[in-house]
Structures are given as C-alpha cells and as structure tokens.
C-alpha cells in the first residue's frame, strides 16, 4: 500500500470531478484515429494536476473503491472507473520519493506517465479513446517501466482491458497481463514489453476504450511507467530489433594494435550515446578518458593518453547508454553490454627486464617481444637465455616459454625471437603455497640461426655461492610481496635470481639417496663450505639452518639423468641443467646424465642388545601392502633381523590395509 499524501487543493479538485462526472473539461476524450502513439517525451502535454486537456485521447483515473482488498488481480477488476476522480500528478521529478498514489507524470531522463496503488487509489488506470472505423486486427503495444528505485518492493500487477463505447464493463485481454512489472528493492531497471491484439469486437468501431490498470498491492506500491504506447491496425507491427554493435576498430581480439590508435564503434542503426556510454580500461595503463565524436551509427573514441606497448585493453559499451532514434519501441536500448578487447604492439624487452629483481615480474600480463638462445627443450616448453645479461645478481637472464607441442619447433643452441604474454604460473593453482614461475605463454617463435654460446653459471666455488643457513629472514607473510629481495643472503631469493638459467654444479656429492621420483639432493664442491655434516656425510638441519646450499637434481628433461645414488656418492662429471621450480622446491633439471661413483656406504647395523636391555625401534616399511611381492616381505624381514637385530618392540610406519592402495 502506497503511503497516501493528498493536499487540500487536490481534494477540492477531486470534488469538482465527482460533481462533474467524467470531467470533460479536464481531458480531450475525442476518439483518436489509428495509428495512435504516445511516448510522453513532450513534457508540455501535462502541465496541471488532474488535467489531461493537452493529451488527445488519453485520460487517467484514480480508481477509488474499485477494489476492497490489497493484491486484487486487476484482470478481475472490470467495472467502469470513469466515475472515480480524474487523476494526474503533474510535473513530478523523483519517483523514489513521491508517495501520492494514482496516476503521475514524471519529468525524469526518459519522461513517462506512471501508475501506483495506495489506500485511496485502489485501481489507478489510464484510458485510451480510439476510433477503429474501417480497420481490423487492432494491436496494442506499450512498455511497462519500473521507475521506482526506492526501497519499496511490491508485486505490481498490470492488466490490459477494452470496451466498445463509453459505458459498461471492460473486457480483460489475457495476453496483456503482467504479474509483476517491477523489481526491487532499490532497483529501477526492469522494462516489460506488452503486445496484444484486441478481440474482433474492437474492429471497425467509432469508439473503443483501451484501459491499462493496476491495483493496490501489499506494502508500499512501486511506480510503473506506461510508456511508448502504440495502437495500430492490421495486427501488431513487426518487432523492432534492439540496437547492437556490428563492428569495432580494433576488432575484438586484435593484436599488434598501435599505441596511438583510436577506438571506433559502429551500431546496427542510428543511436544516441554519451561519453558515459563507453569505458576503456587497460591492464597496465589503467582507465583512459577520451574525446567522443561521430553521429548516427558510427562513433570514435580518441584516448587522451596513448596506450602502452604489450598491454591488453578492454572497451565496454553500456547497453542502457545506447538508445535508438526510431519511434518503434521497445526495445529502445541494446539487449546487453558489448565488451571487446585488443592487445597493443608487443613491448620490445630483454629477459632480465622481464624477470626483474623480485619474485614477480614487473611486466606480468604484458605482451613482449624478446630474444634469447634455447638452452633446454621439453615437449611443451623450452628455456632460453640472454647471451649477455645485465650483470646483476638480482635478475635472472633466462625464462621458460610454454605452449603445447612447442618443443618440436626449436633446438638447443638456436637463437629465437619470442613474442607472447608474460605470466606468473603457480604450480597447484592460486590457492597453493608454491612460488610462481615467470613464463611466456601463447608464444609466437621466430627461429634464427645458431645463437651465441651460453656460459654455464657455476654454483659454488668460483661462481654464485648459495647461502648456507637462511631461507628468508625478512618477509612478513607472502615472500613474493613482502620483505626485501636479498639473493646474497636469503636462499629463496638466491634461487629465484637464477630462475631458468643454465647452471653448473662442480663435484656434486649426494647428501641423500635418489628417491622414487628421480630426485637427488647434492652439495657443490664435495660439500666445501657447507653446513654441519653427519657422520655418514649427510647434512644436518638445525633450528636456524635449513640448508639452502642443498641443490635438488631432477631428471624430467633427460630421463634417468639422476642415477640411483646413496649418501656420500660422487659423480664423474659436473651436474649441468636449467633451474626449475615445482612441489615447493627449486630443482636443477639436468640436461645431461650423471654417472655415479659409489662411495661404498653400507647399511647401518645396530649393536645387539644385552639380556638386561629392552630394544625399541621404529621402521618405515614404505606403504607395505598385502599385494606386494614376496620379495619385499623377505627384504624387510632381513632388515629387521640382521640390521635392527630383532628389537623387542618394533613400531611400523606406512602399513596399508587389506586392499592395499585402494582408497576404501
């Protein structure tokens, strides 16, 4: 129920109308020939409260007493309303705050006449007086506009009715019924088009009255505009196509767009637009203001500042900011926003500029064109390195290039020019705690001839020496976005500064056995300068020493490049590869296989316990399953008896259930 506010002058006018019947002096009720239309854009038609004299053929009534309850279906309200007060609240400007129920003319951006119910205005409606003589197939169309952006949220029903002549009950037109022409609260965007053909009784008549009616709803009613009214003979007019964007320059998805380019947009028909209709936003240079020019169906946006190289820009066209100029409405605006993107000409860069002195690239998201020499190849990626570099220990001179199947297009030692987008790839997804790897994705590769020789950067004596105790000592959370970048002192920054580079580890010594994934941890220079070692030549982790000098070797590029090795084993050659990152660790992907030198390390054998001693041991049986072969059980039994000397109490780890690895 709309709060009802009625001034004394309005009451006086209402009494005059009641005394004078339909109030012919307050309206021009002459039947109008077809075609008939009214869109309320001329705000001079209604200038005085309760006077329709300036609107040929149209009159509004407040509908007092036509219903006896809230939420009555207006389709059931067919009684004559011409004895209720003639009603229009003229020259109002804010449907969000105007609370007098009935019929109101609003001078808003798109002017309209609107209906809302109240405790007094039980069934407000407007009536069209039409002359259909000599015509058939009378089609009525209009747009019901929710113009109420207040917190009100009622189910505002609207019905379409007609009668022949000026007396008697109206006949409901079922196809014109709308169950709720509004949304809310605080929404005023819904437009509901209504189109209906009147029954043949309306054909060839000197007077047909068409009524659009609502009823008082529970709660505070919402304003429903009745706009873009059209009545024609011969059936409904062909539907008007909504305006749309037919072409743009640059085209959607265009690349290599010059940084000084303008943006052109062509529509399917003549339209009106404003600066606020358009928005340009770019990944690096941000939002762009522009000068708008053009007319009819073609418009140009001239940015006030140029774009920058290698960025993606997005242009958005607001559907409600585009209005066609024809009189056949709805639709009047586009059906949806139109959004398209383009990428400017690639930024000419060097690898060390892409990597920057940090964990994250300063050019992340930019499209670059960068030269390099291929140092390692995998089926869907390759690494390349700048032959000269910038001489800074903080910036890597190499980068990984990724695209499915790209490995077949390049060879190690080849000079290439790569154009693509810089991306920070995080293994395991955005929620993972893994560090990112700086990559170039969706690349275009231009091969050249043999590239300059890439020098192997030595890890250890005579080269870059890893920190020996500190992983990171200054980050306050995310190491990628807090703290300082200290490759000389922080292990995590040290290896980041070498990402994807071709490295050499001289005289590597194993500090742990090769695991089932082909991963092997070593120290450079046979452990010279490393932290505290164990008796069996492993390396000791301490409360403040997590051994950043350990280097993980991996065999993903060259299968079985890491031989089965044991603690203290050495190798016939240096370990050479490119630095990768995965599963929480930096890893040197070997580009050539190692050959093991067996150090002769034997399994430990504990001393036998005495008759007065209790022997307690723990033993990891490595996912022991009933499905394992008898040989594994025999091996484990031998270790328990011969190496652990048959302890009195033995705690086992990693024992699977009866169905083995099945998750049940």
C-alpha positions, 0 to 999 in steps of 0.5 A: 500500500502506497503511503497516501499524501493528498493536499487540500487543493487536490481534494477540492479538485477531486470534488469538482470531478465527482460533481462533474462526472467524467470531467470533460473539461479536464481531458480531450476524450475525442476518439483518436484515429489509428495509428495512435502513439504516445511516448510522453517525451513532450513534457508540455502535454501535462502541465496541471494536476488532474488535467489531461486537456493537452493529451488527445485521447488519453485520460487517467483515473484514480480508481477509488473503491474499485477494489476492497482488498490489497493484491486484487488481480486487476484482470478481475477488476472490470467495472467502469472507473470513469466515475472515480476522480480524474487523476494526474500528478503533474510535473513530478521529478523523483519517483523514489520519493513521491508517495501520492498514489494514482496516476503521475507524470514524471519529468525524469531522463526518459519522461513517462506517465506512471501508475501506483496503488495506495489506500485511496487509489485502489485501481489507478488506470489510464484510458485510451479513446480510439476510433477503429472505423474501417480497420481490423486486427487492432494491436496494442503495444506499450512498455511497462517501466519500473521507475521506482528505485526506492526501497519499496518492493511490491508485486505490481500487477498490470492488466490490459482491458477494452470496451466498445463505447463509453459505458459498461464493463471492460473486457480483460485481454489475457495476453496483456497481463503482467504479474509483476512489472517491477523489481526491487528493492532499490532497483529501477531497471526492469522494462516489460514489453506488452503486445496484444491484439484486441478481440474482433469486437474492437474492429471497425468501431467509432469508439473503443476504450483501451484501459491499462490498470493496476491495483493496490498491492501489499506494502508500499506500491512501486511506480510503473511507467506506461510508456511508448504506447502504440495502437495500430491496425492490421495486427501488431507491427513487426518487432523492432530489433534492439540496437547492437554493435556490428563492428569495432576498430580494433576488432575484438581480439586484435593484436599488434594494435598501435599505441596511438590508435583510436577506438571506433564503434559502429551500431546496427542503426542510428543511436544516441550515446554519451561519453558515459556510454563507453569505458576503456580500461587497460591492464597496465595503463589503467582507465583512459578518458577520451574525446567522443565524436561521430553521429548516427551509427558510427562513433570514435573514441580518441584516448587522451593518453596513448596506450602502452606497448604489450598491454591488453585493453578492454572497451565496454559499451553500456547497453542502457547508454545506447538508445535508438532514434526510431519511434518503434519501441521497445526495445529502445536500448541494446539487449546487453553490454558489448565488451571487446578487447585488443592487445597493443604492439608487443613491448620490445624487452630483454629477459632480465627486464622481464624477470626483474629483481623480485619474485614477480615480474614487473611486466606480468600480463604484458605482451613482449617481444624478446630474444634469447638462445634455447638452452633446454627443450621439453615437449611443451616448453623450452628455456632460453637465455640472454647471451649477455645479461645485465650483470646483476645478481638480482635478475635472472637472464633466462625464462621458460616459454610454454605452449603445447607441442612447442618443443618440436619447433626449436633446438638447443643452441638456436637463437629465437625471437619470442613474442607472447604474454608474460605470466606468473604460473603457480604450480597447484593453482592460486590457492597453493603455497608454491612460488610462481614461475615467470613464463611466456605463454601463447608464444609466437617463435621466430627461429634464427640461426645458431645463437651465441654460446651460453656460459654455464653459471657455476654454483659454488666455488668460483661462481654464485655461492648459495647461502648456507643457513637462511631461507628468508629472514625478512618477509612478513607473510607472502615472500613474493610481496613482502620483505626485501629481495636479498639473493646474497643472503636469503636462499629463496631469493638466491634461487629465484635470481637464477630462475631458468638459467643454465647452471653448473654444479662442480663435484656434486656429492649426494647428501641423500639417496635418489628417491622414487621420483628421480630426485637427488639432493647434492652439495657443490664442491664435495660439500666445501663450505657447507653446513654441519655434516653427519657422520655418514656425510649427510647434512644436518638441519638445525633450528636456524639452518635449513640448508639452502646450499642443498641443490635438488637434481631432477631428471624430467628433461633427460630421463634417468639423468639422476642415477640411483645414488646413496649418501656420500656418492660422487659423480664423474662429471659436473651436474649441468641443467636449467633451474626449475621450480615445482612441489615447493622446491627449486630443482636443477633439471639436468640436461645431461646424465650423471654417472655415479661413483659409489662411495661404498656406504653400507647399511647401518647395523645396530649393536645387539642388545644385552639380556638386561636391555629392552630394544625399541625401534621404529621402521618405515616399511614404505606403504607395505601392502598385502599385494606386494611381492614376496620379495619385499616381505623377505627384504624387510624381514632381513632388515629387521633381523640382521640390521635392527637385530630383532628389537623387542618392540618394533613400531611400523610406519606406512602399513596399508590395509587389506586392499592395499592402495585402494582408497576404501 
